[in-house]
Structure formats: C-alpha cells, structure tokens
Amino acid sequence: MTQKLYYDSAYTREWHTTITGRVDKEDGVYVTLAETAFYPHGGGQPCDLGQIGGIAVLDVNIEDGEVWHKVEQAPEQKEVHCEIDWERRFDHMQHHTGQHLLSAITLKLADAMTLSFHLGTEYATIDVAAAELEANQLTAIEQEANRQIYRNARISSSWVTAEEAARLPLVKQPSVTEDIRIVEMEGVEYNACGGTHVAATGEIGIIKLLKTEKVKGSTRIYFKCGFRALNEFAAAQHVLNGISVKLKTSREELLDRIDKMETDQKQLLSELNAVKATNDTYYAQALLSAREGLVIAQVFEDKSLKDMQSLATKLTEEHEGIVLFASISEAKVVLAQNGQPPEWSCGPFFKGNLGAYQGKGGGSDRMAQAGFASSEDALAFYEFTKDQLGHH
C-alpha cells in the first residue's frame, strides 16, 4: 500500500520513490508508487498534478486505499524522481484551509452549517444551511474570518480513534470508525478531514467573499483566498481605473456619474422613441400609398427587428391588410395582420416554411418573426412569402 506523504506534510514538493504497479486502461496508463505526495480527488479538493520521472501526471485517484496516478506515458525506469506542481498545491491548501475557517465563522455568526464545498479553477464555494444571508451578516463573516487570518492561528493534524473523536468538539462526527484524521485550527475548530492545509491561518493570506446565490433552500457563498483573491482585486482595480479614465472622474464620484448617465440615457431614449413614433406615422402613410392591393411589403437596409415590429403593429392597428418586412443587416423577417379579411395565420405559416430557408422563429396568428443564417436566406424567404401573399 502506498505511503501517503501528504498526510505527513503538505509541504513535500519533491521526493524519490519506486514505481510499485502499473495498469493500462482505456483512458490511459496508471501507476502506483511506494510513497506519494500527490493528493487524490476527494473532500471537494481537486487532485495534485506534477511529474513522475519527468512524465506529466494527468490525474490522481484513490481506489480501495491505493493511490493511482494517471501519467502521460509509463516511465521506463522503476526508480523515479517526483515533483508536485507547487503553485497548484499551495492554492488548494489556501482554499481548503480557508474553507474550514469560513465554515467555522459562518456557523458561529449565522448559525449556518456548511453542507458542501467545491474548489474549482476559477472560484471556490460553500453551500450553507441558510435560506438567506443578509449583507451585514456577510460583512461580519468576512471581517471575522480575516481577523482570524491575522491572528495566524496554528493548524495541526492528528490521528485518533472513534472514542477519542467522540470526546472532541467536532463540527460533525465522522462516518468512519478508524484511522480518523483530525485537523485542529487553534482557537477556532476541530474537524475530521483528510485534505491538505497550510500550517497557520496567516498563510491563507486573505478571504474575499464574492457573491451569494440561493440553491435549493440553502445559500451558496462564492469566495477566493490568497493569490486568487489578490488577482481578483488587481483585475477589479484595473477595470475600475479604466472606467474612471474613460468617464474622466474619480473613483469616489463614479456612482454619481453613472446615476447621471442613466438619467440622461432615459431622457434620450424617451426623446428618440417620440421621434421614431412621429417618423413611423409619416413612413406608414408612405407605405400605404405605395402598397399593392392589401399587402404592404418593404425591405430595409438596417432597421432593427424591434423597429420593424413597432411599425408593423402601427400599420395593422390602423389599417386593414397584411404587412411583410425584411431587414438586410439583421437578416430578420416580420409578418403581421390585424385579423380582418384577408386573414393570414402568420405563426403557422412561418412554422411550416422556415425550415426550407434555414430560418428560426415563430409567433401568433397576428404576428410572426424569424431570423436567418444570412441576409440572402432572409431575402429569399421574404420573396417566397410575398409571392404566397400575392397568390392569396
């Protein structure tokens, strides 16, 4: 059985050992080692990566207590030098320890037990048993978690029996009854855990809560620790500085400036809509004068779908007949009617004929709209529909 060095010290980066087994599976080659510091998937923590004998380790899993290392190819030599991807490992150590601290503080301040933990490549999350956490609670949790980081509390691990575990103030009693590994965060909590952790809370660096969301009656907290949190701050600062430069204002005045821009934008949109309504009135008269029979058909170079729908609605509300519009720039087609003779079921017509023109869309009997892969397809469907309307 492999000796698991990651239990003895999470800081082991390199070591020499012997390959003790090999299995060729459909998805690749797996080897076992006499000693390994490669942590396998488990407890919400991803596996370690690195090299065995200069060959890349692609995945690490544990089966029946044995650690299996998926490698790019089988090493030729039996005696090998192994090396952990330390940047990845330390990131996992920061986040796993950060999760323990964050869970302990959330339980203390919000009486919310952690239900699950996930550590991904972009962010980490915990799901806690709380329907909702108020903003002031989250602020208090973040502040207290970081205060514990500055306290630099010692973190240690030990192996205990089931009887010894039962006497400890564990957050949750373990399901196993032997070989129980306890991680103690001095002055904070005892927890049964097999993961890799930093030696003191100070090495977590910082815990930054990003956002929360509701998940099946619980609350999911997104967070980052250490270097990830630092990079998150740097990225946010870069964006903030860029916005400040573009708007030519200080960071402190940004919100006021944005509020003013929103007010101005609403005013401009209101004025624009009024102008569009007036233009539509004149345009509608021009289209009515040029129509052929009861069909009003027009191709626009760059009119938006929304504007075509608005104009079609105006025409069908005030006049009898059928309206057919197409936009070249958006590759969209609109068909509308007001239910007066000659009646034309717009939605069903689109549904029955769009497939032949690579179009997608639909609608009601009164109005339908569709988008196409190209303006050529849109125009072809427009001409086909116009022809069908002529026959009708």
Summary of the structure (lengths in Angstrom):
residues: 392
radius of gyration: 32.6
end to end distance: 82.1
largest distance: 93.5
contacts: 1208
relative contact order: 0.07
helix: 41%
strand: 32%
